[in-house]
Amino acid sequence: MPINKMRKNHLKIKKTLVGTLLLLVTTFLWYRLGESHLNSWDEARYAIHAIEAANHGNWLFPHLFGSPDTTMYDKPPLGVWLIASSIKLFGINEFAVRFWSVVAATGTVMVVFLFGSSISSVATGALGSLVLLTTHGYLGFHATRSGDFDVIFTFFTTLATCFFYSGYSDSKKNHYFFWYFILMACAFMLKSILVVPFILMAFTFSFCQNSARKCFLNKWSAWGLLAGLALIGIWFTLCLFYVDGFAQGVFSRFTGRVTDSIDSHGGPWYFYFPVLLRQFGKPWAFFLAFSIIYSTRRLWRREAIMLFVTLWVFVPLVLLCIAQTKLSWYTIPIMPGIALFLALNITNAYYYNSNQYLKAAILIIFSAALIKSASSAGELVMKTNEFEQIHAVQTLAPKLSNVSDVYIDFSTLPRHLRYSLPFYVYAHTNGRVYRLDDDNRMLITGEDVVLILDGETTMQLPMNKELEELANVEGVQLLKLK
C-alpha cells in the first residue's frame, strides 16, 4: 500500500475515534448535567463561595454566609473563581456550578487520547480514554459531574505530567517544561499540597533515568518555576495582609492532612486499594491485575514510558497511603495514569503476540469489559439527586425575592441539606444569606425573613420580638418579625 494512502487511512481512523470519543463524552459527561440537585457538602459549599465572590466581591479568600470560611485555608481560590465566572455567565444554577468540571473532564479524556497516541499508538490513546470515560469513580460522587475541584485539578496535573514526558523525550520540546510548572502552579491554586505527589513523581522518574539535570536545570524550567511561584506568591502575600489568621490556618491545615485525620476522615494504610477496585469496577479491575503482571517484564527492560506511567500511579498512591487524612475521591487525579497503564499493556499484549487465538481472546474480553463498564456508566448518568425541601425553596422563590436578607437556622437543617438548601435560597433572593446565630440575631429587621425546616427555631430574638409565619411549603417555613 502506498505511504500516502496509509497516512490517509491512519488519519481517517484517528478522526473517527475522536468523533466517537466526543459522542461518548457528550453522553456520559454533559447529558442532563443540571438536572440533579447539588450535593450538600463540598459541591454546594464551593458554589456558595462562588456566589459570594460573583455577587459580593469576595474574590481573595472564600467566604461562607458573609464571613471567611476557615476550612479553606489549604484550598486557594482558583476553583471558586472558575465557578464564579460561570455563574456570571449562566446564572445561579446547577449547570453553572458543574460547567468547569465537565470542561476539565472533557479535556482530560482528550489529553489521554492524544498522549497515548503520541507515546504508543492511536489504539493506546483510544483504549486509555475509553477506560477513563467508563470508570465509575471518574463519573461518580465528587468527580466529573459535580461542582467539586478534583476533576479540574486532575486536568491540570494530567496535562502537566504529559508535558513533562514530552519535554523529556524530545529535545525540541524543552519549552514544555515551562508549561509543566505553570500548570502545576494552577493545580496548586486549586488543591494546594495535593500537587506535591505529582511533582515528586517527576523528580523520581528523572532521577531513575539520570535526567534530572536535563529536566530541571534548564532555562525553560527556571522561568516556569519562577512564574508559577510568582502566581502563588502574589495570592499568598495578599492573604497574609488581608485575611486574619491566614498563616496559622494554612500551617495547621497543611500539617493536619498529613499527620491527623481531618474531620475523622481516616482509615488504614491500605484504604485506597479496595476503593480503587470499587471505582474501576470488576471489568477494569481484571485488566488492572493483568497489566500489573504483564508490566513487570517491561519494567525489567527499563522501558522509559512504562516506568513513567507506573510512577505516575505508584508515587501519588504511596503518599496518599501514608497521609492520615483519607477520602475516596483523592484517587481521582491518578485515574488518567491508571487508564494509560492499562491501555499500554493491553495494546502491547495484543500487537506483540503471534498467537491469533490469544489475540482474539484479548479483544473479546476487552470488548465485553467495555460494554459492561459503559452500561454501568450510563446508569450512573441517568440517576438524579432530588429533595422535596429544595423544590419547596424553589416554590417559595416569589416570597424570597421580595425580602432584604435571609437568616437560616442551621439547627433545623438535616446534614444532607446543610449547604445545598442555602444555595437555592441564594439563587432566589436579591439580598444576602446568613447563618442565624448569636452574633447576628440582633440585626434582623422587619424586611428580613428567617428560614427554618420542620420545627421551631430555638434562637432568642432581641427585645422580646416574636416571629410569625409568612409561608410554609413542605415543611420549609419563612418567618418574619411581628
Buried (B, 14 or more C-beta within 10 A) or exposed (E): EEEEEEEEEEEEEBEEBBEEBEEBBEBBBBEEBBEBBBBBBBBBBBBBBBBBBBBEEBBBBBBBBBEBBBBBBBBBBBBBBBBBBBBBEBEBBBBBBBBBBBBBBBBBBBBBBBBBBBBBBBBBBBBBBBBBBBBBBBBBBBBBBBBBBBBBBBBBBBBBBBBBBBBBBEEEBBBBBBBBBBBBBBBBBBBBBBBBBBBBBBBBBBEBBEBBEBBBEBEBBBBBBEBBBEBBEEBBEEBEEEBEEBEEBBEBBBEBBBEBBBEEBBBEEEBBEEBBBEBBBEBBBBBBEBBEEBBEEBEEEEBBBBBBBBBBBBBBBBBBBEBBBBBBBBBBBBBBBBBBBBBBBBBBBBEEEEEEEEBEEBEEBBEEBBEBBBEBBBEBBEEEBEBEBBBBBBBBBEBBEEBBBBBBBBEBBEEBBBBBBBBBBBBBBEBBBBBBEEEBBEEBEEEBBBBBBEEEBEBEBEEEEEBEEBBEBBEBBBBBBE
